[in-house]
Every structure is written in structure tokens, then in C-alpha cells.
Amino acid sequence: MLIAPLQEARQSAAATIIATEEPVAVISAIYRQAIKEAASSWLEPKERRKYLSKSLLALWAKADAKKPPDGDAGPIDFDLTADTNGLTLESFTARLQIQTADTATVAVELVYQKPYVRSDGPFVVTYDFLRETGGWKIDNIHTKRWSVRDLLTRWLKDA
């Protein structure tokens, strides 16, 4: 059937567009979707390859492979994009902190819909990018309290 090749071509084209966008544009698209849909699908296993560096993708795949099939949440049990387990994003501001030829760091300040419960702000999620295969890929996501690489590594060690 012709549908599958068309879907694959669209997904490949979307991955190419994402890979060639500048880091702030990539992050802005992620957060616009998170606000519009009150969720983020970009970290779902089938979507990750569009956004994540090869090394972060491999680390996450190792963690996924060790997850028990009984529905355990695994190493990531909260919404990384919103840095929360239940608050809804109202808006965001993405700022390029630094960029070289092969790396970039984007900080995203989050604003939650009221009434929010958190009082430990400002709420900032930082994305470290690498330039890979002609495009920008996220190599780490972190806040003052956590790093996705650390969460995955610790979980693999303890699993």
C-alpha cells in the first residue's frame, strides 16, 4: 500500500527540518506543542530520534530495554519539558545562552497556569545541543535539581 511509504517520507522530512533548525527554534516548537496540547510527545520512543543526540538516544534506549514490562515508569517519571508532574504550562521564554560551531545551550523559563503550587522558582529547563549529521540535536536536558543523563545513568546502575 502507498500510505506507509508516504508516512515514512513525511516523518523523514520532519526529522530533516527539525535537525536543520536552530536550537531556539527547535525548543520553541517543542514548547508551543506542550502548551497547545497540554502534553509533550517529542520524548516518546518513536519521536526521540528526531530530537536527541546519538549518545543520549543510545543511553535512553539502554534504560528502556531494562524497564520491566509491568508498567514501571522507569527512570523518568515526570514531564521533563514542564519539569513537573501535574502543573500545566501557560507560557515560556527560550533564550540562547551560548553557541559555538558545534554546541549550543538554550535555557527555557517556564510559567505555569495559576493556581500553581511550586514556590521554588524561577523555573528553568536547560537544553544542551550538539551539531550532529548536519543538524542540531539535544544532548542533555537539565535543571538545578536533575539531569536527564544522570537520571538515566543512575537508573541503569540501580536496575
DOVO-448174 format. One record per residue (C-alpha): residue number from 1; x, y, z. Coordinates in steps of 0.1 Angstrom, whole numbers, plus 5000, padded with zeros to 4 digits. Last residue first. Example, Ala and Ser with C-alpha at 12.3 -4.5 7.8 and 13.67 -1.06 7.14 Angstrom:
% DOVO-448174
+-----+------+-------+------+
| seq | east | north |   up |
+-----+------+-------+------+
|   2 | 5137 |  4989 | 5071 |
|   1 | 5123 |  4955 | 5078 |
+-----+------+-------+------+
//
This chain:
% DOVO-448174
+-----+------+-------+------+
| seq | east | north |   up |
+-----+------+-------+------+
| 159 | 5182 |  4984 | 5378 |
| 158 | 5203 |  5005 | 5401 |
| 157 | 5231 |  5013 | 5376 |
| 156 | 5206 |  5018 | 5348 |
| 155 | 5186 |  5041 | 5370 |
| 154 | 5216 |  5062 | 5379 |
| 153 | 5226 |  5065 | 5342 |
| 152 | 5191 |  5075 | 5331 |
| 151 | 5186 |  5101 | 5358 |
| 150 | 5222 |  5115 | 5354 |
| 149 | 5217 |  5119 | 5316 |
| 148 | 5183 |  5135 | 5322 |
| 147 | 5199 |  5160 | 5346 |
| 146 | 5182 |  5170 | 5379 |
| 145 | 5178 |  5196 | 5406 |
| 144 | 5193 |  5228 | 5391 |
| 143 | 5176 |  5219 | 5358 |
| 142 | 5187 |  5196 | 5330 |
| 141 | 5182 |  5183 | 5295 |
| 140 | 5212 |  5168 | 5277 |
| 139 | 5225 |  5161 | 5242 |
| 138 | 5197 |  5177 | 5222 |
| 137 | 5204 |  5175 | 5184 |
| 136 | 5213 |  5203 | 5160 |
| 135 | 5218 |  5194 | 5124 |
| 134 | 5243 |  5185 | 5097 |
| 133 | 5250 |  5149 | 5109 |
| 132 | 5254 |  5161 | 5145 |
| 131 | 5256 |  5196 | 5160 |
| 130 | 5254 |  5192 | 5197 |
| 129 | 5228 |  5208 | 5220 |
| 128 | 5225 |  5213 | 5257 |
| 127 | 5189 |  5221 | 5269 |
| 126 | 5182 |  5239 | 5301 |
| 125 | 5149 |  5239 | 5320 |
| 124 | 5142 |  5269 | 5341 |
| 123 | 5115 |  5275 | 5368 |
| 122 | 5123 |  5307 | 5387 |
| 121 | 5112 |  5293 | 5411 |
| 120 | 5110 |  5272 | 5443 |
| 119 | 5074 |  5281 | 5451 |
| 118 | 5055 |  5254 | 5433 |
| 117 | 5018 |  5251 | 5438 |
| 116 | 5003 |  5267 | 5407 |
| 115 | 4970 |  5285 | 5407 |
| 114 | 4976 |  5295 | 5380 |
| 113 | 4989 |  5283 | 5348 |
| 112 | 5026 |  5277 | 5349 |
| 111 | 5054 |  5300 | 5336 |
| 110 | 5085 |  5283 | 5324 |
| 109 | 5119 |  5298 | 5317 |
| 108 | 5137 |  5279 | 5289 |
| 107 | 5175 |  5280 | 5287 |
| 106 | 5192 |  5271 | 5254 |
| 105 | 5228 |  5258 | 5252 |
| 104 | 5246 |  5254 | 5220 |
| 103 | 5274 |  5232 | 5206 |
| 102 | 5292 |  5226 | 5173 |
| 101 | 5301 |  5260 | 5158 |
| 100 | 5297 |  5277 | 5191 |
|  99 | 5265 |  5289 | 5208 |
|  98 | 5258 |  5302 | 5243 |
|  97 | 5228 |  5312 | 5264 |
|  96 | 5201 |  5311 | 5237 |
|  95 | 5169 |  5321 | 5253 |
|  94 | 5135 |  5304 | 5253 |
|  93 | 5107 |  5321 | 5272 |
|  92 | 5077 |  5301 | 5282 |
|  91 | 5039 |  5303 | 5286 |
|  90 | 5009 |  5288 | 5304 |
|  89 | 5023 |  5254 | 5312 |
|  88 | 5001 |  5230 | 5332 |
|  87 | 5012 |  5216 | 5365 |
|  86 | 5009 |  5179 | 5372 |
|  85 | 5041 |  5160 | 5374 |
|  84 | 5065 |  5188 | 5368 |
|  83 | 5096 |  5200 | 5349 |
|  82 | 5074 |  5211 | 5320 |
|  81 | 5095 |  5195 | 5293 |
|  80 | 5108 |  5168 | 5315 |
|  79 | 5073 |  5156 | 5324 |
|  78 | 5077 |  5132 | 5353 |
|  77 | 5085 |  5096 | 5360 |
|  76 | 5118 |  5093 | 5340 |
|  75 | 5139 |  5064 | 5352 |
|  74 | 5113 |  5037 | 5346 |
|  73 | 5076 |  5042 | 5348 |
|  72 | 5070 |  5006 | 5357 |
|  71 | 5042 |  4992 | 5335 |
|  70 | 5048 |  4955 | 5343 |
|  69 | 5072 |  4950 | 5314 |
|  68 | 5103 |  4957 | 5334 |
|  67 | 5124 |  4985 | 5321 |
|  66 | 5159 |  4973 | 5311 |
|  65 | 5155 |  4979 | 5274 |
|  64 | 5141 |  5014 | 5280 |
|  63 | 5172 |  5023 | 5300 |
|  62 | 5195 |  5011 | 5272 |
|  61 | 5174 |  5030 | 5247 |
|  60 | 5178 |  5062 | 5268 |
|  59 | 5216 |  5058 | 5267 |
|  58 | 5216 |  5052 | 5230 |
|  57 | 5194 |  5083 | 5223 |
|  56 | 5216 |  5104 | 5245 |
|  55 | 5247 |  5092 | 5226 |
|  54 | 5231 |  5097 | 5192 |
|  53 | 5219 |  5132 | 5200 |
|  52 | 5182 |  5137 | 5206 |
|  51 | 5155 |  5155 | 5186 |
|  50 | 5143 |  5135 | 5156 |
|  49 | 5155 |  5102 | 5172 |
|  48 | 5132 |  5109 | 5201 |
|  47 | 5099 |  5107 | 5182 |
|  46 | 5094 |  5069 | 5182 |
|  45 | 5104 |  5065 | 5218 |
|  44 | 5081 |  5093 | 5231 |
|  43 | 5102 |  5123 | 5240 |
|  42 | 5087 |  5146 | 5215 |
|  41 | 5051 |  5138 | 5226 |
|  40 | 5048 |  5167 | 5251 |
|  39 | 5015 |  5174 | 5268 |
|  38 | 4990 |  5202 | 5275 |
|  37 | 4983 |  5201 | 5237 |
|  36 | 4988 |  5238 | 5229 |
|  35 | 5012 |  5245 | 5257 |
|  34 | 5034 |  5214 | 5250 |
|  33 | 5032 |  5220 | 5213 |
|  32 | 5044 |  5256 | 5217 |
|  31 | 5071 |  5242 | 5240 |
|  30 | 5085 |  5218 | 5215 |
|  29 | 5084 |  5243 | 5186 |
|  28 | 5102 |  5269 | 5208 |
|  27 | 5129 |  5243 | 5216 |
|  26 | 5136 |  5235 | 5180 |
|  25 | 5136 |  5272 | 5170 |
|  24 | 5160 |  5281 | 5199 |
|  23 | 5184 |  5253 | 5187 |
|  22 | 5185 |  5265 | 5151 |
|  21 | 5166 |  5244 | 5126 |
|  20 | 5184 |  5218 | 5105 |
|  19 | 5176 |  5187 | 5125 |
|  18 | 5139 |  5196 | 5129 |
|  17 | 5135 |  5200 | 5091 |
|  16 | 5153 |  5167 | 5085 |
|  15 | 5132 |  5149 | 5111 |
|  14 | 5100 |  5163 | 5095 |
|  13 | 5112 |  5152 | 5060 |
|  12 | 5119 |  5117 | 5074 |
|  11 | 5085 |  5115 | 5091 |
|  10 | 5068 |  5127 | 5059 |
|   9 | 5087 |  5101 | 5038 |
|   8 | 5078 |  5074 | 5062 |
|   7 | 5041 |  5084 | 5061 |
|   6 | 5042 |  5084 | 5023 |
|   5 | 5059 |  5049 | 5022 |
|   4 | 5032 |  5036 | 5046 |
|   3 | 5003 |  5050 | 5027 |
|   2 | 5012 |  5035 | 4993 |
|   1 | 5000 |  5000 | 5000 |
+-----+------+-------+------+
//
